[in-house]
Amino acid sequence: MTLGTRTLGVAISDEEISEYYENNPDAFIEEETVIAEYVILDKD
C-alpha cells in the first residue's frame, strides 16, 4: 500500500490530498499541549 491509498485500494492523487487539506484546516489543527512527567516544588 502506497501513501495516499484508501483502504479500498483506490489511489488518492496529490491534488485530492491537497484539496482535502485546504478545505478542512480544522481537522489538522491541535491546541498546544504539554506533558509533564513530574514537577519538583521547592520552597527556595
Contacts in CASP RR format, 6 or more apart in sequence:
PFRMAT RR
TARGET T0000
AUTHOR 0000-0000-0000
METHOD contacts of the structure
MODEL  1
MTLGTRTLGVAISDEEISEYYENNPDAFIEEETVIAEYVILDKD
1 9 0 8 1.000
2 11 0 8 1.000
4 11 0 8 1.000
4 12 0 8 1.000
4 17 0 8 1.000
5 11 0 8 1.000
5 12 0 8 1.000
6 12 0 8 1.000
21 28 0 8 1.000
END
